[in-house]
Amino acid sequence: MSILKYAFIASVLLFILVTVWVPSRAPHPPQTVVELILIFAALSNLVLGLNAKRLFGRFPQNSAGRAVPLNPWFATNIAGLAMIESTALFAVVLHMLGSSAKVVGILFGCALIAFVVWNPGTPPSTEDAAGRMI
């Protein structure tokens, strides 16, 4: 999971390079309401990404009635990483719309800090009480 974490960090750094190299061609900055809506969506995705394990971590039962916790653990961690990365994507969108460089930089910074803080936790056991693989 740590390899995926570093891959997501690398993609955010590439998004930052895109915003540096590609200037915004917007004739005027976006309306304040549109900008605030996009910022709110970005920050809500950031919070959801950091709390994905608590929000989406309900382990479903398989057909035999046993819990298969590894797949939902992996899926919730991927969903959390993707939601955190969407914050950086919102920053790219705001840059292309002509938003302030401060706002774009803050969103990129929030995404990078969230990736550093984010922890996948320990993977659940895939063995039952008798030591057999589930």
N, C-alpha and C positions, 0 to 999 in steps of 0.2 A: 504494500500500500504506500510505502514511503517513496517508491519510484514514481508512482502516479502523482503523488504530492509534488515532487520536484518537476515532473513534466508539466503540471498545471502552473507552477511558478514560472517555468521557462516560457510558457505560452503567454502569461501576463506580461513578462518582460518583452516579448515580441510585440504585443499590443502597444506597449509604451513606445517601442521603436517606430511602429506605424504612425502613431500620433505625432511623433517628433518629425519624421521624414515627410509625411503627407500633410500639407497645410489644409486648414478648413477653407472651403470655397463658398461658405454660406455668406450671402450678401449682408445679413444682419443677424444679431444673436437671437436665439429662440425666445418666445414669449416666456415671461416669468412663470406662468402657471404650468406650461409644458415642461420647463426646466425643473420645477419643483416636483412634478409628478414623476419624471424620470429619476430624479435623485431619491425620492421616496421608494420607488420600485427597486432601485439598486441597493439601498440600505436595508430594505425588508428582505431581499434575497440574501444579503450578507448575514443577517440575523438568522434566517431560516437555514442557511448553509452551516452555520456554527452550531445550530441546535437540531440538525437533521437526525441524529441518533435518538434523541428524545421524542421527536415528532413522528418519525417514520419507522422507528425501531420495533414495532410490534412484530414478533416472529410468528408467521402463519404456520398452521399445522399442515403436514403433507397428507396424502391419502391414507397412510397407515396410522395416522394419529400421532406420530412422533414429530417433534419440532426439528426442523432443519435450519439451524441458526446461522450457518456460514453464508448462505446466499443472501438472506436479508441484511446481514451485517455488511457484506460487500456492497450491496445495492444502496444501502443508506449512506455509506461512506462516499461512493461515487456521486450520489445525488447531492451530498453536502459540498463536495469539491466543485461540482458543476454550478451549484448556486453561488458559491463564492466567486467563481470565475465570471459568472454573469454580471457581477458588479463591475469588473474590468470591461466587459463588453458594453455596459451602459456608459462607462466613461468614454469609450471610443465613439459611441453614438453621439454623446453630448459634444465631443470635440468636433465631429463632422457637422453638427448642427450650428457650430459657432459659439458654443458656451465658453464661459470663463476658463482660463487655464488653471486657476486655483481650484475650481470645482473638479475639473478633470484630474488634476494631481491628487486631490484629497481622495477621490474615489479609487484611483490606482493605489495610493498608499494604504487605504483601508483594506483593499483586496490582498495586497502583499502581506500586511500585518496579520490578517486573518489566516492566510496560508501558513505563516510561521507559527501562530498560536494553535491552529487546528491539530487535533490528535485523533487518529482513528481508533484508539483503544486496543485492547487485546482481542484477537479473534476468538470466537466461542469454540468450544470443543466440538469435534465432529465424531466423538465416540460416545456410545451409550454407557450405562452403568457396568455392563459386562465387558467393556473394552473393545466392542465391535464397532467398526466404522458405520456411521449412519448413512 
